[in-house]
Amino acid sequence: MGRFIIAHLQDGRYAGTRILSESAARDMHRQHVTSHPKLAGFAYGFQEAFTNGERLLEHGGNVEGFSAQLSLIPSRGIGFFIASQHEPARLRDVVQAALLDHYFPAKKGEPPPVPITGYQERAPHFTGTYELNQFCHSCGPDRREYARVEVKANADGTISITGNPKPFIEVEPLFFQRTDGTGGAAFREDASGRVTLLAGDSWIVFERIK
């Protein structure tokens, strides 16, 4: 894995041998799709992530018994691979956060997000229960239930989303930013104006359910 990381950080070259063309390697690292222009998306084989002002390329996964993740910071020439037993720890996330906070701490004093006009009245429009949209849409009430989040409107016009320590505020129509200036969430409406989807970074999309 160390050799694989080095090859990616050198645009497809390892120890004098070229494994990928430079253009192909760079194309693998370029964003090709995203749920919203201000959200992290997908490259080829890698998910994007933005942490502490750094752009990361990652690919991880879990199976019964263990968890692993490869992370690259191409602009810094840095990469690392973490593998561990899976239940119940999230060691890969803890170690990655510790490395980034130590070597590339978040910048202080970022300006707070500026909400759009009427954001306080709009907040209740987004409330509801949203489920990861991998669920079966034709399996009936006994179907398997996937991860769910609740969106709640707060008295100050912000919204809270399950699992996020900070509330979000609408900075452009259907796009919210955390009140501390980090992270974002995008919503989508159907033709009738009903909110139907909630998107986070990369592949994570939740569908509003009744």
C-alpha positions as CSV (number, residue, x, y, z in Angstrom):
1,M,0.0,0.0,0.0
2,G,2.9,2.3,0.7
3,R,4.2,1.8,-2.9
4,F,0.7,2.4,-4.3
5,I,0.5,5.6,-2.3
6,I,3.9,6.8,-3.6
7,A,2.9,6.0,-7.2
8,H,-0.2,8.2,-6.8
9,L,1.6,11.0,-5.2
10,Q,4.1,10.9,-8.1
11,D,1.4,11.0,-10.8
12,G,1.7,7.4,-11.7
13,R,5.4,6.8,-11.3
14,Y,7.2,4.5,-8.8
15,A,11.0,3.9,-8.5
16,G,11.7,5.0,-12.0
17,T,8.9,3.0,-13.5
18,R,5.7,4.6,-14.9
19,I,2.6,2.6,-14.0
20,L,0.1,5.2,-15.3
21,S,0.5,8.0,-17.7
22,E,0.8,11.4,-15.9
23,S,-2.4,12.6,-17.6
24,A,-4.3,9.4,-16.5
25,A,-3.1,9.7,-12.9
26,R,-4.1,13.4,-12.7
27,D,-7.5,12.5,-14.2
28,M,-8.0,9.9,-11.5
29,H,-7.5,12.7,-8.9
30,R,-9.8,15.2,-10.6
31,Q,-13.4,15.7,-9.4
32,H,-15.8,14.2,-11.9
33,V,-19.1,14.4,-10.1
34,T,-20.7,16.0,-7.1
35,S,-24.1,16.6,-5.7
36,H,-23.5,20.3,-5.5
37,P,-20.6,22.5,-6.7
38,K,-19.8,23.5,-3.1
39,L,-19.7,19.9,-1.8
40,A,-17.0,17.3,-2.1
41,G,-17.5,14.8,-4.8
42,F,-16.0,11.9,-6.6
43,A,-12.8,11.4,-8.6
44,Y,-12.0,8.1,-10.2
45,G,-11.9,5.5,-7.5
46,F,-11.5,8.1,-4.8
47,Q,-13.9,10.2,-2.8
48,E,-13.1,13.9,-2.1
49,A,-13.0,15.3,1.4
50,F,-12.2,18.8,2.7
51,T,-10.8,18.9,6.2
52,N,-9.0,21.8,7.9
53,G,-8.7,23.5,4.5
54,E,-7.0,20.5,2.9
55,R,-8.4,18.5,-0.1
56,L,-8.1,14.8,0.6
57,L,-8.7,11.8,-1.8
58,E,-9.9,8.7,0.1
59,H,-11.2,5.2,-0.4
60,G,-12.2,3.1,2.5
61,G,-14.5,0.2,3.3
62,N,-15.6,-2.2,6.0
63,V,-16.4,-5.9,6.0
64,E,-17.2,-8.1,8.9
65,G,-14.2,-8.0,11.2
66,F,-12.0,-5.1,9.8
67,S,-12.0,-1.6,8.4
68,A,-9.5,0.1,6.2
69,Q,-8.9,3.4,4.5
70,L,-6.4,5.0,2.1
71,S,-6.0,8.8,2.2
72,L,-4.0,11.1,-0.1
73,I,-3.3,14.8,0.2
74,P,-1.8,15.3,-3.3
75,S,-1.0,19.0,-2.8
76,R,1.2,18.1,0.2
77,G,2.7,14.9,-1.2
78,I,1.4,13.0,1.7
79,G,-0.6,9.8,2.0
80,F,-1.4,7.2,4.7
81,F,-3.2,3.8,5.0
82,I,-5.0,2.7,8.1
83,A,-6.4,-0.8,8.8
84,S,-7.9,-2.1,12.0
85,Q,-10.4,-4.4,13.6
86,H,-13.8,-3.0,12.9
87,E,-16.1,-3.7,15.8
88,P,-16.9,-1.2,17.4
89,A,-14.0,1.2,16.9
90,R,-13.7,3.9,14.1
91,L,-9.9,3.9,14.5
92,R,-9.3,5.1,10.9
93,D,-11.4,8.2,11.4
94,V,-9.8,9.0,14.8
95,V,-6.2,8.6,13.5
96,Q,-6.9,10.6,10.4
97,A,-8.5,13.5,12.4
98,A,-5.5,13.4,14.8
99,L,-3.0,13.6,12.0
100,L,-4.8,16.4,10.2
101,D,-5.3,18.4,13.4
102,H,-1.7,18.0,14.4
103,Y,0.0,18.8,11.1
104,F,-2.6,21.0,9.3
105,P,-4.8,22.5,12.1
106,A,-7.9,24.4,11.0
107,K,-7.4,28.1,10.5
108,K,-9.0,30.3,13.1
109,G,-11.1,33.4,12.6
110,E,-13.0,32.3,9.5
111,P,-15.8,34.7,8.7
112,P,-19.3,33.4,9.7
113,P,-21.6,32.5,6.8
114,V,-24.0,35.1,5.6
115,P,-27.6,33.9,5.3
116,I,-30.0,34.7,2.5
117,T,-33.0,37.0,3.0
118,G,-36.0,35.2,4.5
119,Y,-33.9,32.2,5.8
120,Q,-35.8,32.2,9.1
121,E,-39.2,31.7,7.4
122,R,-37.7,29.1,5.1
123,A,-36.2,26.8,7.7
124,P,-39.4,24.8,8.5
125,H,-39.6,23.9,4.8
126,F,-36.7,21.5,5.2
127,T,-37.7,19.7,8.4
128,G,-38.4,16.0,8.3
129,T,-36.9,12.5,8.3
130,Y,-34.5,11.6,5.6
131,E,-33.2,8.0,4.9
132,L,-30.1,7.0,3.0
133,N,-31.5,6.5,-0.5
134,Q,-30.1,3.0,-1.0
135,F,-33.3,1.6,0.5
136,C,-35.7,-0.6,-1.4
137,H,-38.6,1.6,-2.7
138,S,-40.9,-1.4,-3.5
139,C,-40.4,-3.8,-0.6
140,G,-43.2,-2.6,1.6
141,P,-43.3,-1.8,5.4
142,D,-41.1,-4.7,6.4
143,R,-38.1,-3.6,4.3
144,R,-34.7,-3.1,5.7
145,E,-34.2,0.3,7.3
146,Y,-31.1,2.3,6.4
147,A,-29.4,5.1,8.2
148,R,-31.8,8.0,8.9
149,V,-31.3,11.7,9.9
150,E,-33.7,14.2,11.3
151,V,-33.7,17.8,10.1
152,K,-35.2,20.3,12.7
153,A,-35.8,24.0,12.4
154,N,-34.4,26.1,15.3
155,A,-35.9,29.3,16.7
156,D,-33.0,31.4,15.3
157,G,-33.7,30.3,11.7
158,T,-30.9,27.7,11.6
159,I,-31.5,24.0,11.1
160,S,-30.0,21.0,12.9
161,I,-29.1,17.8,11.2
162,T,-28.6,14.6,13.2
163,G,-24.9,13.8,13.7
164,N,-23.7,17.3,13.2
165,P,-22.4,19.2,16.3
166,K,-23.2,22.6,14.8
167,P,-26.4,23.9,13.2
168,F,-26.6,25.0,9.5
169,I,-27.8,28.2,8.0
170,E,-29.1,28.8,4.4
171,V,-26.6,30.8,2.5
172,E,-28.1,30.4,-1.0
173,P,-31.4,28.8,-2.1
174,L,-31.3,25.1,-1.0
175,F,-27.7,25.2,0.2
176,F,-26.7,25.4,3.8
177,Q,-23.4,26.0,5.6
178,R,-22.5,25.2,9.2
179,T,-22.6,28.2,11.4
180,D,-18.8,27.8,12.1
181,G,-18.1,28.2,8.4
182,T,-17.2,24.5,7.8
183,G,-19.1,21.9,5.9
184,G,-22.3,22.1,3.8
185,A,-25.5,20.4,3.0
186,A,-27.6,20.7,-0.2
187,F,-31.3,20.1,-0.6
188,R,-33.4,19.4,-3.8
189,E,-37.0,20.1,-4.5
190,D,-39.4,18.3,-6.8
191,A,-41.6,20.1,-9.4
192,S,-44.2,20.9,-6.8
193,G,-41.6,22.6,-4.6
194,R,-41.5,19.8,-1.9
195,V,-38.0,19.1,-0.6
196,T,-37.2,15.5,-1.5
197,L,-33.4,15.0,-1.1
198,L,-30.6,16.0,1.3
199,A,-27.0,15.6,0.0
200,G,-23.8,15.7,2.0
201,D,-20.2,15.3,0.7
202,S,-19.3,12.6,-1.9
203,W,-21.9,9.8,-2.3
204,I,-24.1,10.5,0.7
205,V,-27.6,11.3,-0.3
206,F,-30.7,11.0,1.9
207,E,-34.3,10.9,0.7
208,R,-37.1,12.5,2.6
209,I,-39.6,9.9,3.7
210,K,-43.1,10.2,5.1
